[in-house]
Amino acid sequence: MISAEAMDARLVKRADIILRLSNDLLLEINDLLDSAKFEANALILASTLFDLHDVMEHIRFTFASTAEAKNISFTVTVDPDIKSMVQGDAHYLSRVLKNLAGNAVKFTDVGKVEINLQLLEKIDDVYRIRFSVQDTGIGIPQELHQQIFEPFFQASAGAARRYGGTGLGMSLAKEVVTLMGSEIMVQSEPGTGSLFYFDVNLPVVVRAPQESADVAAVPVLCGKRVLIADDNATNLILIQELLEGDRHVVTVASSGEEALTLLNSQVFDVIFIDYNMGDMDGAQVFQIYQFGKLATAPVFFLTADTTATTSAKLQDIGAAGVLHKPITRDELRQAIAQACGEDGMPAQSRPTPSTQASLSATFTSISPQYLDLAVLEDLQTCSQRPGFFAEILRSATMDMERNCSALLEALAAKDITQIHDSAHALSGISVSVGAVRLASLASKLMRIDRWELRAAKEDYWTLEIAQATNRSVHDLRAILRDQTIMH
């Protein structure tokens, strides 16, 4: 008779096999879909803010356990001169590296697999980076170096039977790298291993100043009736302050339902709606508003999602525009001028620059990996109202803790929809106050799929989010205490 313990062990093993096979199948389906998108000219690379160190850490966690099981070395190295965040499509860059690294681990039985990011040069605000994957595996004959990038190609029937796979991964990798303006190069011979590499240019993220240097380029209107709908208190405080600084009449709503009530009872000249609110999607609020009114005001969406897909979706349903967080005074002015025209433009003086000591000079112990003090210095100049900066910091810490708690609960439950929603909310507040590490992590979780979530090391995302939130909140509170003492 089989014991209960033995039966449980067999069930667990079978479940693990089923999950592994389903993950492999999902990856192959995604490859098929992405390949079809490319052939239909529908595969579009997004441009979002991300940290290359985070991408490579995710690659390491994805393959380290498989390499360890095969008793081969697996290392990931990032050039120490790559310090800044970059702009690009982290999702598809990760897909390319996963395909290359996955093949390297698959076809290597003895020795090592090395993933390396080398900074070739930095010209102006652009990194030129070489991504390379090298292994000591079976190698590839010279005459097959180009054929391996063809869809469904396998070097041999024996390899297909032994190692599995559709042969689509390398084809997709080549297509994505081509869209990035580069080409995958191959150096390999049978029995000596393989080296795959490609060089891409990635813009270094340069923080835009809170105000445009050219005052005349930004139209300034006043006295407009404006509604802001956002369930994030910090964003509401900041945007309301910026608009009231231009003497607009501002009404705020902290939920989609409250926004609809106000839209039903009042008339507005311009409306700003957060795309992702807890009780109702911002797009739903907009569509209900349009359906219930003969004459509607222009609606602009606020979002931390900078993908082209989201922008196109919102434009398609009739949005007047999309503003990406963090929201600046100049962006709000441009939106209002677009919606209301530029007649009657009054003279407008700029806020008096802050005379406070530089935060960067005062808080030397704060790590730039977690908090961009320059963003906070910009926030200090948003308003001359006493106590405004302290109010923003106080609200930000509460919002970050609340959204972090919701995200951790979603991760524990593996609720992918709630993970996306909570990560979006956390990303929005993080970018507004310069919590760069937390913003980067949340941005990834906004678009993570089930396969990537399962492939990550157990508790990886939970630990990373909790650590980044705790560190960011700790540093913000240190600045808040200093502000309280000064005032």
C-alpha positions as CSV (number, residue, x, y, z in Angstrom):
1,M,0.0,0.0,0.0
2,I,1.3,3.5,-0.9
3,S,1.5,5.8,2.1
4,A,-0.2,9.2,2.2
5,E,3.2,10.9,2.3
6,A,4.4,9.0,-0.8
7,M,1.1,9.7,-2.6
8,D,1.4,13.4,-1.8
9,A,5.0,13.5,-3.1
10,R,3.9,11.9,-6.3
11,L,1.0,14.4,-6.7
12,V,3.4,17.3,-6.1
13,K,5.8,15.9,-8.6
14,R,3.1,15.5,-11.2
15,A,1.8,19.0,-10.5
16,D,5.3,20.4,-11.0
17,I,5.6,18.6,-14.3
18,I,2.2,19.9,-15.5
19,L,3.1,23.5,-14.5
20,R,6.5,23.2,-16.2
21,L,5.0,21.8,-19.4
22,S,2.2,24.5,-19.4
23,N,4.8,27.2,-18.9
24,D,6.8,25.8,-21.9
25,L,3.6,25.7,-24.0
26,L,2.7,29.3,-23.0
27,L,6.2,30.5,-24.0
28,E,5.8,28.8,-27.4
29,I,2.4,30.2,-27.9
30,N,3.7,33.7,-27.1
31,D,6.5,33.2,-29.6
32,L,3.9,32.2,-32.2
33,L,1.8,35.2,-31.5
34,D,4.7,37.6,-31.5
35,S,6.0,36.1,-34.8
36,A,2.5,36.6,-36.3
37,K,2.5,40.2,-35.1
38,F,5.9,40.9,-36.7
39,E,4.7,39.4,-40.0
40,A,1.6,41.6,-39.9
41,N,3.7,44.6,-39.0
42,A,1.8,44.8,-35.7
43,L,4.7,44.2,-33.3
44,I,5.5,47.6,-31.8
45,L,8.2,48.3,-29.3
46,A,7.2,50.4,-26.3
47,S,9.3,53.1,-24.8
48,T,9.3,53.0,-21.0
49,L,11.6,53.9,-18.1
50,F,13.5,50.8,-16.8
51,D,16.6,49.7,-15.0
52,L,18.9,47.3,-16.8
53,H,20.2,45.9,-13.5
54,D,16.6,44.8,-12.7
55,V,16.2,43.1,-16.1
56,M,19.4,41.2,-15.7
57,E,18.6,40.2,-12.1
58,H,15.3,38.8,-13.5
59,I,17.2,36.8,-16.1
60,R,19.5,35.4,-13.4
61,F,16.7,34.3,-11.3
62,T,14.9,32.7,-14.3
63,F,17.7,30.4,-15.3
64,A,20.0,30.0,-12.2
65,S,18.1,27.0,-10.8
66,T,18.0,25.2,-14.1
67,A,21.7,25.7,-14.6
68,E,22.4,24.6,-11.1
69,A,20.4,21.4,-11.7
70,K,22.6,20.7,-14.7
71,N,25.7,21.4,-12.6
72,I,26.9,24.2,-14.9
73,S,28.0,27.8,-14.0
74,F,25.5,30.6,-14.8
75,T,26.7,34.2,-14.3
76,V,25.3,37.6,-15.2
77,T,27.6,40.6,-15.3
78,V,26.6,44.3,-15.8
79,D,29.3,46.9,-16.6
80,P,29.7,49.0,-13.5
81,D,29.6,52.2,-15.7
82,I,26.0,51.5,-16.5
83,K,24.4,53.5,-13.7
84,S,21.5,55.4,-15.1
85,M,18.0,54.2,-16.0
86,V,17.3,53.9,-19.7
87,Q,14.3,54.3,-22.1
88,G,13.2,51.4,-24.2
89,D,11.1,48.2,-24.3
90,A,12.2,46.2,-21.3
91,H,9.7,43.4,-22.0
92,Y,10.9,42.5,-25.5
93,L,14.6,43.1,-24.5
94,S,14.0,40.6,-21.8
95,R,12.3,38.2,-24.2
96,V,15.4,38.3,-26.5
97,L,17.8,37.6,-23.6
98,K,15.6,34.8,-22.3
99,N,15.6,33.1,-25.7
100,L,19.4,33.4,-26.0
101,A,20.1,32.5,-22.4
102,G,17.5,29.6,-22.5
103,N,19.2,28.1,-25.5
104,A,22.6,28.5,-24.0
105,V,21.5,26.6,-20.8
106,K,19.6,24.0,-22.8
107,F,22.5,23.1,-25.1
108,T,25.2,23.2,-22.5
109,D,25.8,20.1,-20.4
110,V,29.3,20.9,-19.1
111,G,31.0,24.2,-18.3
112,K,29.3,27.6,-18.1
113,V,26.9,30.1,-19.5
114,E,27.8,33.8,-19.2
115,I,25.5,36.8,-19.8
116,N,27.4,40.1,-20.1
117,L,26.4,43.7,-20.6
118,Q,29.3,45.9,-21.7
119,L,29.1,49.7,-22.1
120,L,30.8,50.3,-25.4
121,E,30.4,54.1,-25.3
122,K,28.2,56.9,-24.0
123,I,27.5,59.7,-26.5
124,D,25.5,62.6,-25.2
125,D,22.6,61.0,-23.4
126,V,22.7,57.6,-25.1
127,Y,24.3,54.4,-24.0
128,R,25.7,52.0,-26.6
129,I,25.6,48.6,-24.9
130,R,26.7,45.2,-26.1
131,F,24.5,42.3,-24.8
132,S,26.3,39.0,-25.1
133,V,25.5,35.4,-24.2
134,Q,28.3,32.9,-24.2
135,D,28.3,29.2,-23.5
136,T,30.5,26.1,-23.6
137,G,27.8,24.0,-25.2
138,I,27.5,21.8,-28.3
139,G,28.2,24.6,-30.8
140,I,26.8,25.3,-34.2
141,P,28.4,24.6,-37.6
142,Q,29.4,27.7,-39.6
143,E,27.1,26.8,-42.5
144,L,24.1,27.0,-40.1
145,H,24.8,30.3,-38.5
146,Q,22.1,32.1,-40.5
147,Q,19.6,29.3,-40.8
148,I,19.2,29.1,-37.0
149,F,17.3,32.4,-37.2
150,E,14.7,31.0,-39.6
151,P,11.3,30.2,-38.2
152,F,10.9,26.5,-37.0
153,F,14.5,25.7,-37.9
154,Q,16.2,22.9,-35.9
155,A,19.9,22.1,-36.5
156,S,18.9,18.4,-36.7
157,A,16.0,16.1,-36.0
158,G,18.0,14.6,-33.2
159,A,18.4,18.0,-31.5
160,A,14.7,18.6,-31.9
161,R,13.8,15.4,-30.2
162,R,16.4,15.7,-27.4
163,Y,16.0,19.4,-26.6
164,G,12.5,20.3,-27.7
165,G,11.2,23.7,-28.7
166,T,9.5,25.1,-31.8
167,G,12.6,26.8,-33.3
168,L,10.7,30.1,-33.2
169,G,12.6,31.7,-30.3
170,M,15.7,32.6,-32.3
171,S,13.6,33.9,-35.2
172,L,11.7,36.2,-32.8
173,A,14.9,37.3,-31.1
174,K,16.3,38.4,-34.5
175,E,13.1,40.2,-35.4
176,V,13.0,42.2,-32.2
177,V,16.7,43.1,-32.3
178,T,16.1,44.3,-35.9
179,L,13.3,46.6,-34.6
180,M,15.8,47.9,-32.1
181,G,18.1,48.9,-35.0
182,S,20.7,46.2,-34.5
183,E,21.6,42.6,-35.6
184,I,22.4,39.5,-33.6
185,M,26.0,38.3,-34.4
186,V,27.1,34.6,-34.0
187,Q,30.5,33.1,-33.3
188,S,30.4,29.3,-32.9
189,E,31.9,26.0,-33.9
190,P,30.8,22.4,-33.0
191,G,32.3,21.4,-29.7
192,T,33.6,24.9,-28.7
193,G,30.4,26.6,-27.6
194,S,28.7,29.7,-28.9
195,L,28.7,33.4,-28.5
196,F,25.7,35.5,-29.5
197,Y,25.8,39.3,-29.2
198,F,24.1,42.5,-30.3
199,D,24.8,46.2,-29.8
200,V,21.9,48.6,-29.1
201,N,21.6,52.3,-28.4
202,L,19.4,53.1,-25.3
203,P,18.7,56.7,-24.3
204,V,19.8,57.5,-20.8
205,V,16.9,58.9,-18.9
206,V,17.4,62.6,-18.4
207,R,15.0,64.1,-15.9
208,A,12.9,66.8,-17.6
209,P,12.9,70.1,-15.6
210,Q,9.6,70.9,-13.8
211,E,9.3,74.1,-15.9
212,S,10.2,74.8,-19.5
213,A,13.2,77.0,-20.0
214,D,11.2,79.0,-22.7
215,V,8.4,80.8,-20.9
216,A,6.8,82.1,-24.1
217,A,6.6,78.5,-25.5
218,V,4.0,77.5,-22.9
219,P,0.6,79.1,-23.2
220,V,-0.8,80.2,-19.8
221,L,-4.6,80.5,-19.3
222,C,-6.5,81.1,-16.1
223,G,-10.0,80.9,-14.6
224,K,-11.0,77.6,-16.2
225,R,-13.3,75.2,-14.5
226,V,-11.2,72.0,-14.1
227,L,-12.0,68.5,-12.7
228,I,-9.3,66.2,-11.5
229,A,-10.2,62.5,-10.8
230,D,-7.5,60.4,-9.2
231,D,-7.7,57.9,-6.3
232,N,-4.1,58.8,-5.4
233,A,-4.1,61.6,-2.8
234,T,-0.6,62.7,-3.5
235,N,-1.3,63.2,-7.2
236,L,-4.5,65.1,-6.4
237,I,-2.6,67.5,-4.1
238,L,0.1,68.1,-6.6
239,I,-2.0,68.6,-9.7
240,Q,-4.5,70.8,-7.8
241,E,-1.7,73.0,-6.5
242,L,-0.2,73.4,-10.0
243,L,-3.6,74.3,-11.5
244,E,-4.6,76.7,-8.6
245,G,-1.3,78.4,-9.1
246,D,-2.6,79.5,-12.5
247,R,-5.8,80.6,-10.9
248,H,-8.1,77.9,-12.2
249,V,-11.2,76.8,-10.3
250,V,-10.4,73.2,-9.4
251,T,-12.7,70.4,-8.3
252,V,-11.3,67.1,-7.2
253,A,-12.7,63.5,-7.1
254,S,-11.0,60.6,-5.4
255,S,-12.8,57.9,-7.2
256,G,-14.5,57.1,-10.5
257,E,-18.0,57.1,-8.9
258,E,-17.4,60.5,-7.3
259,A,-16.2,61.8,-10.7
260,L,-19.3,60.7,-12.4
261,T,-21.5,62.3,-9.8
262,L,-19.6,65.6,-10.3
263,L,-19.8,65.3,-14.1
264,N,-23.5,64.8,-13.9
265,S,-24.1,67.9,-11.7
266,Q,-21.5,70.4,-12.8
267,V,-20.1,71.9,-16.0
268,F,-16.3,71.8,-16.6
269,D,-14.0,73.3,-19.2
270,V,-11.3,70.6,-18.9
271,I,-11.2,67.2,-17.3
272,F,-8.2,65.2,-16.1
273,I,-8.9,61.5,-15.2
274,D,-6.5,59.0,-13.9
275,Y,-6.6,56.0,-16.2
276,N,-6.3,53.4,-13.4
277,M,-8.5,54.0,-10.4
278,G,-9.5,51.5,-7.7
279,D,-13.2,51.4,-8.2
280,M,-13.5,52.1,-11.9
281,D,-11.3,52.2,-15.0
282,G,-10.8,55.8,-16.1
283,A,-11.8,54.8,-19.6
284,Q,-15.2,53.6,-18.3
285,V,-15.7,56.9,-16.5
286,F,-15.0,58.7,-19.8
287,Q,-17.3,56.5,-21.8
288,I,-20.2,56.8,-19.3
289,Y,-19.7,60.6,-19.3
290,Q,-19.8,60.8,-23.1
291,F,-22.9,58.6,-23.3
292,G,-24.8,60.7,-20.8
293,K,-24.1,64.2,-22.2
294,L,-24.8,65.9,-25.4
295,A,-21.9,68.3,-25.0
296,T,-18.8,67.1,-23.2
297,A,-15.6,68.8,-22.1
298,P,-12.2,67.7,-23.4
299,V,-10.9,64.8,-21.3
300,F,-7.2,64.1,-20.7
301,F,-6.0,60.9,-19.2
302,L,-3.2,60.7,-16.5
303,T,-1.2,57.5,-16.4
304,A,2.1,56.0,-15.4
305,D,1.8,53.6,-18.4
306,T,3.9,55.0,-21.2
307,T,3.4,52.2,-23.7
308,A,2.2,53.1,-27.2
309,T,-0.6,50.5,-26.9
310,T,-2.2,52.3,-24.0
311,S,-1.8,55.7,-25.6
312,A,-3.4,54.4,-28.8
313,K,-6.3,52.8,-26.9
314,L,-7.1,56.1,-25.2
315,Q,-6.8,58.2,-28.3
316,D,-9.1,55.7,-30.1
317,I,-11.9,56.1,-27.6
318,G,-11.8,59.9,-28.0
319,A,-9.4,61.2,-25.4
320,A,-8.1,64.8,-26.0
321,G,-4.7,63.6,-24.9
322,V,-2.6,61.5,-22.5
323,L,-0.3,62.9,-19.8
324,H,2.3,60.6,-18.4
325,K,3.2,60.8,-14.7
326,P,5.0,62.7,-13.2
327,I,2.8,65.5,-14.4
328,T,4.4,68.9,-14.9
329,R,3.0,72.4,-14.8
330,D,4.0,72.9,-18.5
331,E,2.1,69.8,-19.6
332,L,-1.1,70.9,-17.8
333,R,-0.8,74.4,-19.4
334,Q,-0.3,72.9,-22.8
335,A,-3.4,70.6,-22.3
336,I,-5.6,73.5,-21.1
337,A,-4.5,75.7,-24.0
338,Q,-5.2,72.8,-26.4
339,A,-8.7,72.4,-25.0
340,C,-9.7,76.0,-24.5
341,G,-7.7,77.9,-27.1
342,E,-5.2,80.7,-26.3
343,D,-7.4,83.7,-26.3
344,G,-7.2,86.0,-23.3
345,M,-3.8,84.7,-22.2
346,P,-2.7,86.6,-19.1
347,A,0.8,87.5,-18.0
348,Q,2.0,84.9,-15.6
349,S,4.9,85.1,-13.2
350,R,6.8,82.1,-12.3
351,P,7.1,80.8,-8.7
352,T,10.0,82.2,-6.9
353,P,12.8,79.6,-6.9
354,S,13.3,77.9,-3.6
355,T,16.1,79.4,-1.4
356,Q,16.3,76.2,0.6
357,A,19.6,74.3,0.7
358,S,20.0,71.6,-1.9
359,L,18.5,68.3,-0.7
360,S,21.4,66.5,-2.5
361,A,23.9,68.4,-0.4
362,T,21.9,68.0,2.8
363,F,21.0,64.3,2.6
364,T,24.3,62.8,1.5
365,S,23.4,59.4,3.0
366,I,20.3,58.9,0.7
367,S,21.1,56.5,-2.1
368,P,20.3,57.7,-5.6
369,Q,19.4,54.1,-6.4
370,Y,16.2,54.6,-4.4
371,L,15.4,58.3,-4.4
372,D,16.2,61.0,-7.0
373,L,16.5,64.1,-4.9
374,A,16.5,66.3,-8.0
375,V,12.9,65.4,-8.5
376,L,12.0,66.4,-5.0
377,E,13.9,69.7,-5.4
378,D,11.6,70.3,-8.4
379,L,8.6,69.7,-6.2
380,Q,9.8,72.3,-3.8
381,T,9.4,74.9,-6.5
382,C,5.8,73.9,-7.4
383,S,4.2,76.1,-4.9
384,Q,5.0,79.1,-2.6
385,R,2.3,78.0,-0.1
386,P,3.9,77.3,3.3
387,G,3.7,73.6,4.2
388,F,3.0,72.4,0.6
389,F,6.2,70.4,0.3
390,A,5.8,68.7,3.7
391,E,2.1,67.9,2.8
392,I,3.3,66.2,-0.4
393,L,5.9,64.1,1.4
394,R,3.4,63.1,4.1
395,S,0.8,62.1,1.6
396,A,3.4,60.3,-0.6
397,T,4.6,58.1,2.3
398,M,1.0,57.1,3.2
399,D,0.1,56.4,-0.4
400,M,3.2,54.3,-1.0
401,E,2.6,52.2,2.1
402,R,-1.0,51.7,1.2
403,N,-0.3,50.7,-2.4
404,C,2.6,48.5,-1.4
405,S,0.4,46.6,1.0
406,A,-2.2,46.1,-1.7
407,L,0.5,44.9,-4.2
408,L,2.0,42.5,-1.7
409,E,-1.5,41.0,-1.0
410,A,-2.0,40.6,-4.8
411,L,1.4,38.9,-5.2
412,A,0.6,36.5,-2.3
413,A,-2.7,35.6,-4.0
414,K,-1.0,35.4,-7.4
415,D,-3.9,37.6,-8.7
416,I,-2.4,38.9,-11.9
417,T,-5.2,41.5,-12.6
418,Q,-4.8,42.9,-9.1
419,I,-1.0,42.8,-9.4
420,H,-1.2,45.0,-12.6
421,D,-3.7,47.4,-11.0
422,S,-1.8,47.8,-7.7
423,A,1.6,48.1,-9.5
424,H,0.1,50.8,-11.7
425,A,-1.0,52.8,-8.7
426,L,2.3,52.3,-6.9
427,S,4.3,53.4,-10.0
428,G,2.3,56.6,-10.4
429,I,3.1,57.8,-6.9
430,S,6.7,56.6,-7.1
431,V,7.6,58.6,-10.2
432,S,5.9,61.7,-8.8
433,V,8.3,61.8,-5.8
434,G,11.4,60.4,-7.5
435,A,11.3,56.9,-5.9
436,V,13.1,55.5,-8.9
437,R,13.9,52.0,-7.7
438,L,10.3,51.4,-6.6
439,A,8.9,53.0,-9.8
440,S,11.1,50.6,-11.9
441,L,9.9,47.5,-10.0
442,A,6.3,48.6,-10.1
443,S,6.5,49.4,-13.9
444,K,7.7,45.8,-14.5
445,L,4.9,44.3,-12.5
446,M,2.4,46.5,-14.4
447,R,3.0,44.3,-17.5
448,I,4.3,41.0,-16.0
449,D,2.6,37.9,-17.4
450,R,1.8,34.7,-15.5
451,W,4.7,32.8,-17.0
452,E,7.2,35.5,-15.9
453,L,5.6,35.6,-12.4
454,R,5.9,31.8,-12.0
455,A,9.4,31.7,-13.4
456,A,10.8,34.2,-10.8
457,K,12.4,32.9,-7.7
458,E,9.9,32.3,-4.9
459,D,9.2,35.6,-2.9
460,Y,11.6,37.5,-5.3
461,W,9.0,40.2,-6.2
462,T,7.6,40.4,-2.6
463,L,11.1,41.0,-1.1
464,E,12.1,43.5,-3.8
465,I,8.9,45.6,-3.5
466,A,9.0,45.5,0.3
467,Q,12.6,46.5,0.5
468,A,12.3,49.3,-2.1
469,T,9.2,50.7,-0.4
470,N,10.7,50.6,3.1
471,R,13.9,52.3,2.0
472,S,12.0,55.0,-0.1
473,V,9.6,55.7,2.8
474,H,12.4,55.9,5.3
475,D,14.3,58.4,3.2
476,L,11.2,60.5,2.5
477,R,10.4,60.7,6.2
478,A,14.0,61.8,6.9
479,I,13.4,64.7,4.5
480,L,10.0,65.4,6.0
481,R,11.5,65.6,9.5
482,D,14.0,68.1,8.3
483,Q,11.2,70.2,6.7
484,T,9.2,70.1,9.9
485,I,12.1,71.3,11.9
486,M,12.8,74.2,9.5
487,H,9.2,75.3,9.6
